[in-house]
Amino acid sequence: MSDLLARHRAVMPNWMALYYDEPIEIVSGKGSRVTDADGHSYLDFFAGIVTNTLGYDLAEVREAVERQLRTGVVHTSTLYLMRGQVELAEKIARLSGIDDAKVFFTNSGTEANETALLLATYVRKSNQILAMRQGYHGRSFGAISVTSNRTWKNNALSPLSVYFLHGGDRHLPQFRGLSDEDYIKVCVEDLRHTLATVTAGDVAAVIAEPIQGVGGYTCPPDGLYAAYQEVLSEQGILFIADEVQTGWGRTGQNFWGIQNHGVTPDMMTFAKGLGNGFAIGGLVARRELMDSLHATGLSTFGGNPISTAAANATLDYILDHDLQANAAKVGGQIIDGLREAAARMPYVTEVRGKGLMFAIELTEPELAARMLEETKARGLLIGKGGLYGNTLRMAPPLTLTEDEGREGLGILVDALEAIA
């Protein structure tokens, strides 16, 4: 055991997971590659859990942060005007597609989801929330309430009354084999039955990930949430899209994952990739929702000058270089290649995803654990997840080149063959 690993285990909680039989310390990075403390180089297909959107050491982001640091102002609080925060909010409000939108910044996706739940329950005067089975929305008390994955759920205590819907569970026997159209019909009927039976008739909101992150990049069929929203709107139930992992063009098809369903939500939460590694999250919502709270509120570090400098530079780079199109092109090539290889591998249950957000589901969790080791040995970092821990999930930087995509695909196929 390395000295750093022993020290980690002595002072860090046991429930903080570490990857690999021999965990690595990442000490430097450039582009889509990182180097560990032993000098080994890796192509990074997990990007700090969908956070390093532009990879590592991008000049435009680094220089924006350095310019802000040179002013001597790292923090002022929201009691004073902050130009970078206002400029970033203007961009996000415009890109959101939500009419007359306002933005509130936090430090993380968990905090953003807490804010959205606060607004929804306050406006609707109800603590009833609908969420998706296998969904994940953060580690705080309220966010765990709307999380539906026992691996991440410590207790059933909750400030909310939560009911879970179908949409990410097509692997179940009763749904297996259904077409997208028929599956959507079944899910919508279940929604109507849920509203008529277990709720009190005044549900505040539904919260949903367009693609489930921790759930193993499970993809509800496009159009499911549009069908859900049609039912929800009959009762004034709000729609919260959790875009913490699917935002900023990552799916390739649209800038926001929920747009793949033809839905404009009442609120969207975001975080992770916006700051390219700098901590920032937030919520964008219609003006009447955002302005509804009667009590004063703020986020001490949310939208601070350093994080917003990084986020403005990151967002500008994504738009200026059309990285959504790059995600569609390079991600599509990787997904197609994985599906072609998987056809001859009976232990691969499914290859799924959109753009540079894709997953390989295996028949056994043990195979997924072996894949982590095999890809590491070949110089590739990937993630693991899914309800049963049998899914490999990947979200490379949106700057990933075609050559890097081919390299990563080759390593993945080689590793899959090695675990047979």
N, C-alpha and C positions, 0 to 999 in steps of 0.2 A: 504494500500500500504506500502511495506517495505521501510525503509529508503534508502537502496541501490537502489531499483527500482526508487524511486523519484529522487535520485541523478543522476542515469543513464539518465532518461528522461530529466533532466535539462540541461545536457551537451552533450548528444549523439544525432545524427541526427534521426529524426522520421522514416527515411527509413531503419534503422537498426532493422530488425525484432527480436522479442523475442518470444520463444515458451511458451505456457501455459498461462492460465488465471492468475496463480500466478507463474511467472518465478522463476527459481531456480538458485542458485549460487553453482557450483561444487567446493568443497574445497579439496577433496582428491580422490585418485584412486589407485586401485591395481588390476592387471590382467584385466579382462573384466568388472570390477565393479567400480562405483564411488559413492561418498557420498556427499550430499548437506549440506549447512550451518545449516540446521535444524536436521541433523543426519540421514536423510533418505538415504537408500542404493538403488542403481539401477543397473541392468544389462544393459550394454550400447551396443545397437545395431546400433548406428549411428557413434560412434567413432570420434567425433569432425568433422563431415562431411567427412568421409572416410579418416581420417588423422592419427589417432592413430592406425596404422597398427598392432602393437604388444600389444595393450592395454596400461596399465598404470604401471609405476614404474618397468619396466623390468630391471633387474640388469645389463645385458650386455650393454644396451644403457646408463643407468645412469652412470655406471663406465667409459665408453668411454668418456663421456662428462666431468666427474670429472677429468680424467687424463689430458685432454686438458686444463681444467681450472687451474689445478695445475702448468702448465708451465708458467702461467701469460699471455699467448698470446690468446686473444679473437679475435683479428682482425689484419691483416697486409695489406690487399688489394692484388689484383692480380698483382701488380707490383713486387711482390716477389714470389718465388717458394713456393708452399704449398703441402707438401707430401700427406696429406689426400685428397686434391682435385684431385690430379693426380691419386691416387689409386682408388678413387671412379669413376672417368671418365673411367679408364681402365676397371673396372667391367661392367659399363653400356654399354660401346662401345661393349664389348664382348657379353653381353646378348641381345643386341638390334637386332642382326641378320642382321644389315645393314653393307654392305661391306665397309671397310676402313673408319670407323666412327670416328667422333670427337664429343666432348661434350662441351656445354657452360652452366654454372650454373647461375641461377637467384634466386630470393627470393620466387617466386610464379608461379602458373600455368598461371596466366594472363600475367606475364612478359615473360614466356616461349613462349606462343602463339604469343605475339607481336614480339618476335625475329624470330619465324618461318615465320610469315607474311612478316617481313622485308626482310628476305633472299629470300623468294619466289618471291616477287615483284621486288627485285633488280636483281635477276638472270634472270627472265623472261622479265624484262623491261615492266611490265604491272601491273596495280592496280586492275585487275579483279580477283575476288575470288569466288569460288563456296563453299557453305556451306549447312548444312542440316537444313530443317525445324524442329523447336523445339529444335535445338541445343543451347548450352551455352558454351562460351569460356572465360569468364572473364568480369570484370567491367570497364576496361579502354576504351579509345575512340576507338581504333582499334578493340579490342576484342568485344565490344558491336556491332560493325558493322557486325560481322559475327555471332552474337547471334540472334536467331529466336524465341524469346519468349517475348511477350510484357510486361509481369510482370517484366522482368529484363532489359528492353530497354527504355532508357529515351528520345532518339531522333533518328531521321533518318539521322542526319548529319554524314558524314563518310569520312575518307581519302581513302576509298576503294569503288570500284564498285562491289557490291555483288549480287549474284543470288542464290536462295535457291532451293534445290533439295528435292525430296521425298525419304523416307527411314524409317522414324520414325512415319508415319502417317497412319498406316493400319486401324485405327479406322474410317477413313473417308468412307462414303457410297460407293464411287467408287472403293475402295480397299477391303472392307469387304467381306470375303468369298473366296478371292483368295488364292490359294496355294502359298507356298514360291516361287516355280519356276515361277508361273505366275506373282506374285508381282514383282519379280526381273526383269522379262522381261518388265513389264510396266514402272518400274523406269528407266531402261536403255534407253528405247525409249524416255522417257521424258528428260533424260540427253542429248541424241543426239539432240532432238528438241531444248532444251535450248541453246546448243552450236551453233546451226544453225540459231537461231533467235535473242535472246536478247543480246548475247555477240558480241564483235568485232573480235573474232577469235584468240585472243592471251591471253587466260586465264592463270593466273600465277599458281594457285593451287586450290585444294579442301582441306578443313579442315573438319574433321569429328571425332566424338566420336564413338568408337566401340559400346558402350552402352551409351545412353544419360543420363547424371547425373541429372541435374536440370529438364530435360524433363521427369523425372519419371521412369528412368531405362528402357526406351523404347529400345527394342532390334531389330535392323534390322535383317532379316534372314541371317544366315551365308551364305557367298558367295556373298552377295550384293556388297560389296566393291571390291571384286575381279572382278566382272563384270563391275563395274564402272572404275576400274583401267585399264582394257583392252581398254576401250574407250578413257580414258584420255591419255594413253601412245601413242595413235595414233597422238596426237597433242603436245606431250612433256609436258603436264600439270602435275605438281608435286602433290604428295599426302602427306598431313600432317595428321598424326594420333594423336589426342588429347588423351593421355593416363593418364591424370591427375587423373582420378578416376579408370580406369580399369587396370592399370599396377601392377607389382610386384606379379603376380599370383592370383590376387583376383577373377578372373572368374573361376578358377579351371581347366579349359580346357587347357589354355596356359599361359605363363608368361606375355604376352602382349595381350590385348583384340583384337587387329587387326589381330593377328595370327589365331583367330577363323574363319576369312574370307579367310585365305590362302594368305594374302597380306604382302609383305615387303615394307613398305612405304619409301619415300625419307627422311622424317623427322618424329621424334616422340617427343612430348612434355610430360613432366612429372612433378610431384610436390606432394603435399599432403602427401601420406603415406610413402614416401621415408625417411623422417626424424623422423617418429614416434612422430610428434608434433613439432619438430624443423623446422623452416621455411627454405625450400629449394625447388627449382624447377629447370627446365633446359630443354635443347633441345639436342637431339642426331641426327646427320645428316651425310650424305656422305661428305667426305673431300672436294670435289670440291664445294659443296654448302656452307659448314661452312666457308671455306677460301675465299669465293668470295668477301666479302665486302672490299672496298678500304679504308674506314675511320677507324681510331682507335676506339676501343670500349672496355668497361668493365662493370661489375656490381659491385658496391662498396661492397655490402654485400653478393652477390651471391657466393656460394661455400666457405664461411668463415670457419675457423678452427673448430668452435663449431658445426655448422650444418653438416659439412662433417664428423666429428667424430661420430655424432649421426646417420647419414645416412649410413656410412660404417658398423657400428654395426648392424643397422636395416637390411640392405641388406644381410649381412653375416648370420644373424639369420634366415631370410626367407629361404635362400638357404640351410643352414645346417640342418634345421628342416623340410624341404620339406613342407612348409606351403601352397604351391599351392595344394598339394594333400589333405591337411586338409580342404582347402576351398572347394574342389570338394566334399569331403565326407560329412562334416558337413552341408555345404550349400545345398547340394543335399537332405539331409534328411529333412531340414527345408522346402525347396521348395515343396518337395513331400507331406509333412504334411499339408502345407497351401493349396495346390491344392485339397487334399482330403477333407479338411474342407470346402473349398469354394464351393464345388459341391452342398452343401445344403444351400448356402447363396446367394440368388438372387441379393443382393446388392453388391456383389463382382463381378466386371466386368472381372478381369483377375489377375492371379498370374504369374509373369514373373521374369526372371533373370538368372544368371549363378553364380555358386559358392556362395561365401559370398557377393553377390551383388544382392539383390532381392527386389521386390516391390509387393504391393497389390493395385490394382486400384479399387476404389469404384465408385458407381453411382453418388454420390453427394459430393461436397467439404465439406459440413457440417458434413458428416459422417467421413471424414478424420480428421477434427478438433476434433470431439468427440473421435476418436480413440487415438489421442495424449493424451488426458486427461485420458482416461480409462487405457491406458498402463502405463502412469506415476503413476496412483494410485495403480497399481499392481506391480510397481518396475521395469519398463522397459522403456528405452529411445529409441525412434525411430525418423525418419525424415519424412518430408512431401514435396511434390513437384508435378511435372506434369504440363502440359500446363494449366490445369484447376484447379489445386490445389486439386485434388481429389485422389492423389496417395500417399501411404505410402512407403517410401524408406528406406532400411536398408542395412548397410555395417558393420557388427560387426568386431572386431579385427580378424585377420587371425589366432590367437592363440585360438580362441573360442573352447572349449571342446565339446564333444558330450553331456555331461550332461547339460552344459550351453545352447547348442542348443535346447535340449528338453525342458528345463525350459522356454526359450524365446518363443518357439513354443506354449507351453501351455498357456502362458500369451496372446499371440496374438490371439489364437483361443477363449479364454475366453472373451477377449475384443471385438472381432468381434461379438460374440453372445450377448454381452451386448448392442451393439448399434442397434440391430435388431428392 
